[in-house]
């Protein structure tokens, strides 16, 4: 398959995944508001935004690992490729433990910081702890996504994302329709996190994108310094993006209440959609340019 064909396929699949997200947004709002109050819905979207900050704990390692894997992906069994995977996996597991510890320990303080009222503080704390646990699970196995990305299987990454989003919509409807309420959403968090780990993992093994037995190499400080040296710069970019994209709901909910946060969440979705559609072209091209530079 030519590089141009793979690029077109990657962009197309990314747009389909985006439209799946849009469909989720359009349908999940009326579904959620049918079974939840406006304040409960505002709390739900607020906690999802807060949980987005847990991803900063990976310190840019996902992008750094994927990029450096491109340097060695043409020689899967040379030891270097496997060494990067093992070293990166060790870092991801350590970061997952940090996210879990911070989430469990600081959830009550975070809930108070973002302005959740006393009536919802206990529920919000419970849900935020679960979000920390599921975020940690996703982070621990993020290496599978990096391997797929490095091998230009963006079509699979986007297909898995879109499938998980649409499945989440069905699951959300079932949970709320059966009376699960806000507390029942922990099942949504847990099952979607599990799917996000299992599908990329199976794909990597089935496609032979991992080294053969005995050809993995070993974790090393040299590999860690290489990954971290690149990752720390990406981390600064990620911090800036989060401040720009994930701070509004926190500010709105703290100053204007959960109902206003719900309105803000719904009203800004069109802009987010247009921005994502344009950004997907550049985001898809990066991996192909990286391969061209290496070769």
ZADO-1210 file (C-alpha; in nm, 4 decimals, padded with zeros to 6 digits):
<atoms>
<atom x="00.0000" y="00.0000" z="00.0000" code="UNK" pos="1"/>
<atom x="00.1447" y="00.3386" z="-00.1017" code="UNK" pos="2"/>
<atom x="00.2189" y="00.6054" z="00.1557" code="UNK" pos="3"/>
<atom x="-00.0345" y="00.8396" z="-00.0051" code="UNK" pos="4"/>
<atom x="-00.3050" y="00.5735" z="00.0114" code="UNK" pos="5"/>
<atom x="-00.2266" y="00.5096" z="00.3784" code="UNK" pos="6"/>
<atom x="-00.2383" y="00.8826" z="00.4477" code="UNK" pos="7"/>
<atom x="-00.5797" y="00.9208" z="00.2827" code="UNK" pos="8"/>
<atom x="-00.7003" y="00.6158" z="00.4731" code="UNK" pos="9"/>
<atom x="-00.5676" y="00.7609" z="00.7984" code="UNK" pos="10"/>
<atom x="-00.7352" y="01.0986" z="00.7463" code="UNK" pos="11"/>
<atom x="-01.0636" y="00.9354" z="00.6395" code="UNK" pos="12"/>
<atom x="-01.0697" y="00.7042" z="00.9398" code="UNK" pos="13"/>
<atom x="-00.9881" y="00.9959" z="01.1717" code="UNK" pos="14"/>
<atom x="-01.2832" y="01.1915" z="01.0343" code="UNK" pos="15"/>
<atom x="-01.5106" y="00.8898" z="01.0796" code="UNK" pos="16"/>
<atom x="-01.3927" y="00.8591" z="01.4410" code="UNK" pos="17"/>
<atom x="-01.4595" y="01.2306" z="01.4865" code="UNK" pos="18"/>
<atom x="-01.8105" y="01.1935" z="01.3484" code="UNK" pos="19"/>
<atom x="-01.8642" y="00.9037" z="01.5893" code="UNK" pos="20"/>
<atom x="-01.7651" y="01.1423" z="01.8685" code="UNK" pos="21"/>
<atom x="-02.0045" y="01.4038" z="01.7301" code="UNK" pos="22"/>
<atom x="-02.2840" y="01.1476" z="01.7198" code="UNK" pos="23"/>
<atom x="-02.2060" y="01.0606" z="02.0802" code="UNK" pos="24"/>
<atom x="-02.2198" y="01.4292" z="02.1759" code="UNK" pos="25"/>
<atom x="-02.5471" y="01.4922" z="01.9939" code="UNK" pos="26"/>
<atom x="-02.7255" y="01.1887" z="02.1330" code="UNK" pos="27"/>
<atom x="-02.5670" y="01.1627" z="02.4779" code="UNK" pos="28"/>
<atom x="-02.6835" y="01.5106" z="02.5811" code="UNK" pos="29"/>
<atom x="-03.0608" y="01.4482" z="02.5400" code="UNK" pos="30"/>
<atom x="-03.0207" y="01.0937" z="02.6747" code="UNK" pos="31"/>
<atom x="-02.8353" y="01.2145" z="02.9829" code="UNK" pos="32"/>
<atom x="-03.0743" y="01.5054" z="03.0421" code="UNK" pos="33"/>
<atom x="-03.3685" y="01.2680" z="03.0189" code="UNK" pos="34"/>
<atom x="-03.2476" y="01.0756" z="03.3217" code="UNK" pos="35"/>
<atom x="-03.0273" y="01.3314" z="03.4997" code="UNK" pos="36"/>
<atom x="-03.0917" y="01.6822" z="03.6230" code="UNK" pos="37"/>
<atom x="-02.9061" y="01.9725" z="03.4620" code="UNK" pos="38"/>
<atom x="-02.6775" y="01.9954" z="03.7660" code="UNK" pos="39"/>
<atom x="-02.6031" y="01.6219" z="03.7523" code="UNK" pos="40"/>
<atom x="-02.5211" y="01.6464" z="03.3820" code="UNK" pos="41"/>
<atom x="-02.2997" y="01.9483" z="03.4488" code="UNK" pos="42"/>
<atom x="-02.1173" y="01.7487" z="03.7153" code="UNK" pos="43"/>
<atom x="-02.0680" y="01.4602" z="03.4719" code="UNK" pos="44"/>
<atom x="-01.9058" y="01.6717" z="03.1988" code="UNK" pos="45"/>
<atom x="-01.7048" y="01.8678" z="03.4555" code="UNK" pos="46"/>
<atom x="-01.5509" y="01.5513" z="03.6010" code="UNK" pos="47"/>
<atom x="-01.4593" y="01.4271" z="03.2550" code="UNK" pos="48"/>
<atom x="-01.2737" y="01.7536" z="03.1940" code="UNK" pos="49"/>
<atom x="-01.0972" y="01.7304" z="03.5294" code="UNK" pos="50"/>
<atom x="-00.9952" y="01.3708" z="03.4550" code="UNK" pos="51"/>
<atom x="-00.8352" y="01.4970" z="03.1339" code="UNK" pos="52"/>
<atom x="-00.5616" y="01.6492" z="03.3466" code="UNK" pos="53"/>
<atom x="-00.4593" y="01.3001" z="03.4602" code="UNK" pos="54"/>
<atom x="-00.3172" y="01.2466" z="03.1119" code="UNK" pos="55"/>
<atom x="-00.0527" y="01.5106" z="03.1819" code="UNK" pos="56"/>
<atom x="00.1158" y="01.2588" z="03.4113" code="UNK" pos="57"/>
<atom x="00.2537" y="01.0758" z="03.1073" code="UNK" pos="58"/>
<atom x="00.4864" y="01.3750" z="03.0490" code="UNK" pos="59"/>
<atom x="00.4753" y="01.3460" z="02.6696" code="UNK" pos="60"/>
<atom x="00.6032" y="00.9873" z="02.6755" code="UNK" pos="61"/>
<atom x="00.3339" y="00.8544" z="02.4404" code="UNK" pos="62"/>
<atom x="00.4343" y="01.0782" z="02.1516" code="UNK" pos="63"/>
<atom x="00.8053" y="01.0428" z="02.2303" code="UNK" pos="64"/>
<atom x="00.7862" y="00.6626" z="02.2362" code="UNK" pos="65"/>
<atom x="00.5878" y="00.6466" z="01.9124" code="UNK" pos="66"/>
<atom x="00.8287" y="00.8823" z="01.7370" code="UNK" pos="67"/>
<atom x="01.1443" y="00.6983" z="01.8469" code="UNK" pos="68"/>
<atom x="00.9914" y="00.3614" z="01.7588" code="UNK" pos="69"/>
<atom x="00.9695" y="00.4868" z="01.3991" code="UNK" pos="70"/>
<atom x="01.3499" y="00.4925" z="01.3909" code="UNK" pos="71"/>
<atom x="01.3621" y="00.1158" z="01.4531" code="UNK" pos="72"/>
<atom x="01.0318" y="-00.0268" z="01.3296" code="UNK" pos="73"/>
<atom x="01.1848" y="-00.1634" z="01.0080" code="UNK" pos="74"/>
<atom x="01.3970" y="-00.3997" z="01.2202" code="UNK" pos="75"/>
<atom x="01.1545" y="-00.5363" z="01.4769" code="UNK" pos="76"/>
<atom x="01.3877" y="-00.8061" z="01.6049" code="UNK" pos="77"/>
<atom x="01.7109" y="-00.6081" z="01.6341" code="UNK" pos="78"/>
<atom x="01.6748" y="-00.5581" z="02.0109" code="UNK" pos="79"/>
<atom x="01.6550" y="-00.1774" z="01.9951" code="UNK" pos="80"/>
<atom x="01.2881" y="-00.1795" z="01.8996" code="UNK" pos="81"/>
<atom x="01.1979" y="-00.4161" z="02.1821" code="UNK" pos="82"/>
<atom x="01.4148" y="-00.2272" z="02.4297" code="UNK" pos="83"/>
<atom x="01.2217" y="00.0926" z="02.3608" code="UNK" pos="84"/>
<atom x="00.8909" y="-00.0897" z="02.4105" code="UNK" pos="85"/>
<atom x="01.0023" y="-00.2424" z="02.7415" code="UNK" pos="86"/>
<atom x="01.1521" y="00.0822" z="02.8723" code="UNK" pos="87"/>
<atom x="00.8464" y="00.2821" z="02.7709" code="UNK" pos="88"/>
<atom x="00.6124" y="00.0253" z="02.9255" code="UNK" pos="89"/>
<atom x="00.7971" y="00.0441" z="03.2570" code="UNK" pos="90"/>
<atom x="00.7601" y="00.4222" z="03.2549" code="UNK" pos="91"/>
<atom x="00.3899" y="00.4002" z="03.1684" code="UNK" pos="92"/>
<atom x="00.3245" y="00.1573" z="03.4548" code="UNK" pos="93"/>
<atom x="00.5041" y="00.3853" z="03.6998" code="UNK" pos="94"/>
<atom x="00.3083" y="00.6863" z="03.5747" code="UNK" pos="95"/>
<atom x="-00.0161" y="00.4883" z="03.6062" code="UNK" pos="96"/>
<atom x="00.0609" y="00.4198" z="03.9716" code="UNK" pos="97"/>
<atom x="00.1235" y="00.7907" z="04.0282" code="UNK" pos="98"/>
<atom x="-00.2092" y="00.8841" z="03.8653" code="UNK" pos="99"/>
<atom x="-00.3912" y="00.6260" z="04.0749" code="UNK" pos="100"/>
<atom x="-00.2297" y="00.7419" z="04.3993" code="UNK" pos="101"/>
<atom x="-00.2939" y="01.1101" z="04.3291" code="UNK" pos="102"/>
<atom x="-00.6525" y="01.0477" z="04.2204" code="UNK" pos="103"/>
<atom x="-00.7432" y="00.8408" z="04.5233" code="UNK" pos="104"/>
<atom x="-00.5693" y="01.0663" z="04.7730" code="UNK" pos="105"/>
<atom x="-00.6623" y="01.4081" z="04.6365" code="UNK" pos="106"/>
<atom x="-01.0102" y="01.3462" z="04.4913" code="UNK" pos="107"/>
<atom x="-01.1938" y="01.5233" z="04.7802" code="UNK" pos="108"/>
<atom x="-00.9615" y="01.8246" z="04.7555" code="UNK" pos="109"/>
<atom x="-00.9954" y="01.8429" z="04.3745" code="UNK" pos="110"/>
<atom x="-01.3754" y="01.8286" z="04.3992" code="UNK" pos="111"/>
<atom x="-01.3725" y="02.1237" z="04.6369" code="UNK" pos="112"/>
<atom x="-01.1228" y="02.3138" z="04.4227" code="UNK" pos="113"/>
<atom x="-01.3419" y="02.3041" z="04.1091" code="UNK" pos="114"/>
<atom x="-01.6419" y="02.4348" z="04.3019" code="UNK" pos="115"/>
<atom x="-01.8679" y="02.1293" z="04.3344" code="UNK" pos="116"/>
<atom x="-02.1432" y="02.2039" z="04.5857" code="UNK" pos="117"/>
<atom x="-02.1746" y="02.0115" z="04.9106" code="UNK" pos="118"/>
<atom x="-02.4838" y="01.8286" z="04.7824" code="UNK" pos="119"/>
<atom x="-02.2765" y="01.6586" z="04.5112" code="UNK" pos="120"/>
<atom x="-01.9346" y="01.6408" z="04.6766" code="UNK" pos="121"/>
<atom x="-01.9602" y="01.2781" z="04.7912" code="UNK" pos="122"/>
<atom x="-02.0826" y="01.1551" z="04.4531" code="UNK" pos="123"/>
<atom x="-01.8242" y="01.3637" z="04.2703" code="UNK" pos="124"/>
<atom x="-01.5429" y="01.2274" z="04.4879" code="UNK" pos="125"/>
<atom x="-01.6521" y="00.8690" z="04.4240" code="UNK" pos="126"/>
<atom x="-01.6714" y="00.9196" z="04.0478" code="UNK" pos="127"/>
<atom x="-01.3393" y="01.1049" z="04.0323" code="UNK" pos="128"/>
<atom x="-01.1641" y="00.8183" z="04.2109" code="UNK" pos="129"/>
<atom x="-01.3018" y="00.5786" z="03.9507" code="UNK" pos="130"/>
<atom x="-01.1911" y="00.8091" z="03.6723" code="UNK" pos="131"/>
<atom x="-00.8422" y="00.8098" z="03.8241" code="UNK" pos="132"/>
<atom x="-00.8418" y="00.4291" z="03.8314" code="UNK" pos="133"/>
<atom x="-00.9572" y="00.3930" z="03.4718" code="UNK" pos="134"/>
<atom x="-00.7179" y="00.6644" z="03.3541" code="UNK" pos="135"/>
<atom x="-00.4372" y="00.4729" z="03.5242" code="UNK" pos="136"/>
<atom x="-00.5423" y="00.1525" z="03.3470" code="UNK" pos="137"/>
<atom x="-00.5381" y="00.3241" z="03.0085" code="UNK" pos="138"/>
<atom x="-00.2002" y="00.4829" z="03.0796" code="UNK" pos="139"/>
<atom x="-00.0409" y="00.1567" z="03.1933" code="UNK" pos="140"/>
<atom x="-00.1007" y="-00.0053" z="02.8525" code="UNK" pos="141"/>
<atom x="-00.0562" y="00.2988" z="02.6302" code="UNK" pos="142"/>
<atom x="00.2416" y="00.1378" z="02.4613" code="UNK" pos="143"/>
<atom x="00.0107" y="-00.0612" z="02.2332" code="UNK" pos="144"/>
<atom x="-00.1219" y="00.2601" z="02.0825" code="UNK" pos="145"/>
<atom x="00.2323" y="00.3902" z="02.0340" code="UNK" pos="146"/>
<atom x="00.3286" y="00.0726" z="01.8464" code="UNK" pos="147"/>
<atom x="00.0270" y="00.1008" z="01.6156" code="UNK" pos="148"/>
<atom x="00.1022" y="00.4678" z="01.5534" code="UNK" pos="149"/>
<atom x="00.4682" y="00.4050" z="01.4749" code="UNK" pos="150"/>
<atom x="00.3661" y="00.1395" z="01.2226" code="UNK" pos="151"/>
<atom x="00.1196" y="00.3765" z="01.0518" code="UNK" pos="152"/>
<atom x="-00.1878" y="00.1805" z="01.1558" code="UNK" pos="153"/>
<atom x="-00.3806" y="00.4985" z="01.2215" code="UNK" pos="154"/>
<atom x="-00.6818" y="00.3383" z="01.0598" code="UNK" pos="155"/>
<atom x="-00.6978" y="00.0837" z="01.3419" code="UNK" pos="156"/>
<atom x="-00.6401" y="00.3451" z="01.6112" code="UNK" pos="157"/>
<atom x="-00.9287" y="00.5540" z="01.4791" code="UNK" pos="158"/>
<atom x="-01.1507" y="00.2493" z="01.4234" code="UNK" pos="159"/>
<atom x="-01.1005" y="00.1410" z="01.7839" code="UNK" pos="160"/>
<atom x="-01.1699" y="00.4934" z="01.9079" code="UNK" pos="161"/>
<atom x="-01.4895" y="00.5240" z="01.7058" code="UNK" pos="162"/>
<atom x="-01.6102" y="00.1795" z="01.8091" code="UNK" pos="163"/>
<atom x="-01.5449" y="00.2524" z="02.1738" code="UNK" pos="164"/>
<atom x="-01.7272" y="00.5852" z="02.1537" code="UNK" pos="165"/>
<atom x="-02.0385" y="00.4345" z="01.9926" code="UNK" pos="166"/>
<atom x="-02.0343" y="00.1435" z="02.2363" code="UNK" pos="167"/>
<atom x="-02.0093" y="00.3991" z="02.5165" code="UNK" pos="168"/>
<atom x="-02.3245" y="00.5676" z="02.3879" code="UNK" pos="169"/>
<atom x="-02.5154" y="00.2391" z="02.4016" code="UNK" pos="170"/>
<atom x="-02.3760" y="00.1614" z="02.7454" code="UNK" pos="171"/>
<atom x="-02.4604" y="00.5100" z="02.8750" code="UNK" pos="172"/>
<atom x="-02.8201" y="00.4668" z="02.7593" code="UNK" pos="173"/>
<atom x="-02.8531" y="00.1263" z="02.9250" code="UNK" pos="174"/>
<atom x="-02.7024" y="00.2433" z="03.2541" code="UNK" pos="175"/>
<atom x="-02.9210" y="00.5521" z="03.2825" code="UNK" pos="176"/>
<atom x="-03.2381" y="00.3855" z="03.1517" code="UNK" pos="177"/>
<atom x="-03.2089" y="00.1093" z="03.4111" code="UNK" pos="178"/>
<atom x="-03.1814" y="00.3615" z="03.6934" code="UNK" pos="179"/>
<atom x="-02.8052" y="00.3517" z="03.7443" code="UNK" pos="180"/>
<atom x="-02.7825" y="00.7289" z="03.7750" code="UNK" pos="181"/>
<atom x="-02.4527" y="00.9071" z="03.8215" code="UNK" pos="182"/>
<atom x="-02.3060" y="00.6311" z="04.0370" code="UNK" pos="183"/>
<atom x="-02.3784" y="00.3738" z="03.7698" code="UNK" pos="184"/>
<atom x="-02.1471" y="00.5575" z="03.5307" code="UNK" pos="185"/>
<atom x="-01.8492" y="00.3860" z="03.6923" code="UNK" pos="186"/>
<atom x="-01.9362" y="00.0888" z="03.4692" code="UNK" pos="187"/>
<atom x="-01.9111" y="00.3154" z="03.1657" code="UNK" pos="188"/>
<atom x="-01.5671" y="00.4361" z="03.2722" code="UNK" pos="189"/>
<atom x="-01.4367" y="00.0868" z="03.3496" code="UNK" pos="190"/>
<atom x="-01.5659" y="-00.0950" z="03.0412" code="UNK" pos="191"/>
<atom x="-01.4523" y="00.1737" z="02.7985" code="UNK" pos="192"/>
<atom x="-01.1059" y="00.1773" z="02.9566" code="UNK" pos="193"/>
<atom x="-01.0839" y="-00.2019" z="02.9254" code="UNK" pos="194"/>
<atom x="-01.1875" y="-00.1918" z="02.5580" code="UNK" pos="195"/>
<atom x="-00.9318" y="00.0812" z="02.4948" code="UNK" pos="196"/>
<atom x="-00.6606" y="-00.1533" z="02.6211" code="UNK" pos="197"/>
<atom x="-00.7764" y="-00.4869" z="02.4796" code="UNK" pos="198"/>
<atom x="-00.8373" y="-00.3898" z="02.1154" code="UNK" pos="199"/>
<atom x="-00.4956" y="-00.2260" z="02.0475" code="UNK" pos="200"/>
<atom x="-00.3228" y="-00.5073" z="02.2364" code="UNK" pos="201"/>
<atom x="-00.4869" y="-00.7760" z="02.0247" code="UNK" pos="202"/>
<atom x="-00.4068" y="-00.5833" z="01.7058" code="UNK" pos="203"/>
<atom x="-00.0361" y="-00.5540" z="01.7911" code="UNK" pos="204"/>
<atom x="-00.0096" y="-00.9277" z="01.8579" code="UNK" pos="205"/>
<atom x="-00.2171" y="-01.0377" z="01.5584" code="UNK" pos="206"/>
<atom x="-00.0309" y="-00.8121" z="01.3113" code="UNK" pos="207"/>
<atom x="00.3127" y="-00.9161" z="01.4331" code="UNK" pos="208"/>
<atom x="00.4140" y="-00.5652" z="01.5332" code="UNK" pos="209"/>
<atom x="00.5970" y="-00.6880" z="01.8444" code="UNK" pos="210"/>
<atom x="00.9420" y="-00.8539" z="01.8547" code="UNK" pos="211"/>
<atom x="00.9752" y="-01.2309" z="01.8421" code="UNK" pos="212"/>
<atom x="01.0601" y="-01.4273" z="02.1530" code="UNK" pos="213"/>
<atom x="01.4219" y="-01.3699" z="02.2532" code="UNK" pos="214"/>
<atom x="01.4550" y="-01.0543" z="02.0427" code="UNK" pos="215"/>
<atom x="01.3162" y="-00.7988" z="02.2854" code="UNK" pos="216"/>
<atom x="01.6328" y="-00.6531" z="02.4285" code="UNK" pos="217"/>
<atom x="01.6129" y="-00.4991" z="02.7769" code="UNK" pos="218"/>
<atom x="01.5096" y="-00.1791" z="02.9495" code="UNK" pos="219"/>
<atom x="01.7929" y="00.0681" z="02.9959" code="UNK" pos="220"/>
<atom x="01.8628" y="00.4130" z="03.1331" code="UNK" pos="221"/>
<atom x="01.9982" y="00.5154" z="02.7942" code="UNK" pos="222"/>
<atom x="01.6607" y="00.4445" z="02.6352" code="UNK" pos="223"/>
<atom x="01.4826" y="00.6218" z="02.9202" code="UNK" pos="224"/>
<atom x="01.6929" y="00.9356" z="02.8775" code="UNK" pos="225"/>
<atom x="01.6235" y="00.9277" z="02.5045" code="UNK" pos="226"/>
<atom x="01.2494" y="00.8999" z="02.5596" code="UNK" pos="227"/>
<atom x="01.2328" y="01.1516" z="02.8423" code="UNK" pos="228"/>
<atom x="01.4499" y="01.4042" z="02.6585" code="UNK" pos="229"/>
<atom x="01.1951" y="01.4182" z="02.3776" code="UNK" pos="230"/>
<atom x="00.8906" y="01.3705" z="02.6000" code="UNK" pos="231"/>
<atom x="00.9582" y="01.6645" z="02.8322" code="UNK" pos="232"/>
<atom x="00.9313" y="01.9099" z="02.5414" code="UNK" pos="233"/>
<atom x="00.6056" y="01.7551" z="02.4245" code="UNK" pos="234"/>
<atom x="00.4818" y="01.7750" z="02.7835" code="UNK" pos="235"/>
<atom x="00.5103" y="02.1551" z="02.7776" code="UNK" pos="236"/>
<atom x="00.3005" y="02.1648" z="02.4600" code="UNK" pos="237"/>
<atom x="00.0413" y="01.9348" z="02.6207" code="UNK" pos="238"/>
<atom x="00.0200" y="02.1552" z="02.9287" code="UNK" pos="239"/>
<atom x="-00.0505" y="02.4558" z="02.7101" code="UNK" pos="240"/>
<atom x="-00.3189" y="02.2689" z="02.5166" code="UNK" pos="241"/>
<atom x="-00.4908" y="02.1576" z="02.8356" code="UNK" pos="242"/>
<atom x="-00.4893" y="02.5079" z="02.9791" code="UNK" pos="243"/>
<atom x="-00.6482" y="02.6354" z="02.6579" code="UNK" pos="244"/>
<atom x="-00.8980" y="02.3530" z="02.6053" code="UNK" pos="245"/>
<atom x="-00.9816" y="02.2070" z="02.9461" code="UNK" pos="246"/>
<atom x="-00.9932" y="02.5049" z="03.1806" code="UNK" pos="247"/>
<atom x="-01.3145" y="02.6740" z="03.0666" code="UNK" pos="248"/>
<atom x="-01.5559" y="02.4282" z="03.2258" code="UNK" pos="249"/>
<atom x="-01.3691" y="02.4441" z="03.5558" code="UNK" pos="250"/>
<atom x="-01.3822" y="02.8257" z="03.5558" code="UNK" pos="251"/>
<atom x="-01.7496" y="02.8341" z="03.4515" code="UNK" pos="252"/>
<atom x="-01.8606" y="02.5769" z="03.7098" code="UNK" pos="253"/>
<atom x="-01.6691" y="02.7509" z="03.9894" code="UNK" pos="254"/>
<atom x="-01.7980" y="03.0995" z="03.9096" code="UNK" pos="255"/>
<atom x="-02.1429" y="03.0320" z="03.7602" code="UNK" pos="256"/>
<atom x="-02.2493" y="02.6856" z="03.8780" code="UNK" pos="257"/>
<atom x="-02.3010" y="02.3378" z="03.7322" code="UNK" pos="258"/>
<atom x="-02.6015" y="02.4404" z="03.5190" code="UNK" pos="259"/>
<atom x="-02.3906" y="02.6988" z="03.3371" code="UNK" pos="260"/>
<atom x="-02.1164" y="02.4396" z="03.2898" code="UNK" pos="261"/>
<atom x="-02.3687" y="02.2107" z="03.1210" code="UNK" pos="262"/>
<atom x="-02.4760" y="02.4919" z="02.8854" code="UNK" pos="263"/>
<atom x="-02.1152" y="02.5803" z="02.8063" code="UNK" pos="264"/>
<atom x="-02.0338" y="02.2163" z="02.7277" code="UNK" pos="265"/>
<atom x="-02.3175" y="02.1850" z="02.4770" code="UNK" pos="266"/>
<atom x="-02.2751" y="02.5274" z="02.3159" code="UNK" pos="267"/>
<atom x="-01.9056" y="02.4921" z="02.2290" code="UNK" pos="268"/>
<atom x="-01.9262" y="02.1527" z="02.0573" code="UNK" pos="269"/>
<atom x="-01.9627" y="02.2895" z="01.7012" code="UNK" pos="270"/>
<atom x="-01.6388" y="02.4863" z="01.7228" code="UNK" pos="271"/>
<atom x="-01.4609" y="02.1822" z="01.8668" code="UNK" pos="272"/>
<atom x="-01.5853" y="01.9693" z="01.5762" code="UNK" pos="273"/>
<atom x="-01.4591" y="02.2111" z="01.3079" code="UNK" pos="274"/>
<atom x="-01.1233" y="02.2470" z="01.4814" code="UNK" pos="275"/>
<atom x="-01.0786" y="01.8690" z="01.5056" code="UNK" pos="276"/>
<atom x="-01.1650" y="01.8083" z="01.1403" code="UNK" pos="277"/>
<atom x="-00.8964" y="02.0519" z="01.0269" code="UNK" pos="278"/>
<atom x="-00.6384" y="01.9356" z="01.2803" code="UNK" pos="279"/>
<atom x="-00.6764" y="01.5691" z="01.1809" code="UNK" pos="280"/>
<atom x="-00.5041" y="01.6355" z="00.8466" code="UNK" pos="281"/>
<atom x="-00.1888" y="01.7667" z="01.0102" code="UNK" pos="282"/>
<atom x="-00.2056" y="01.5116" z="01.2917" code="UNK" pos="283"/>
<atom x="-00.2201" y="01.2225" z="01.0451" code="UNK" pos="284"/>
<atom x="00.0598" y="01.3584" z="00.8275" code="UNK" pos="285"/>
<atom x="00.3094" y="01.3702" z="01.1149" code="UNK" pos="286"/>
<atom x="00.3721" y="00.9960" z="01.1274" code="UNK" pos="287"/>
<atom x="00.4287" y="00.9770" z="00.7507" code="UNK" pos="288"/>
<atom x="00.6687" y="01.2722" z="00.7518" code="UNK" pos="289"/>
<atom x="00.8564" y="01.1098" z="01.0424" code="UNK" pos="290"/>
<atom x="00.9004" y="00.7869" z="00.8475" code="UNK" pos="291"/>
<atom x="01.0204" y="00.9798" z="00.5404" code="UNK" pos="292"/>
<atom x="01.2752" y="01.1676" z="00.7530" code="UNK" pos="293"/>
<atom x="01.4066" y="00.8441" z="00.9045" code="UNK" pos="294"/>
<atom x="01.4439" y="00.6699" z="00.5704" code="UNK" pos="295"/>
</atoms>
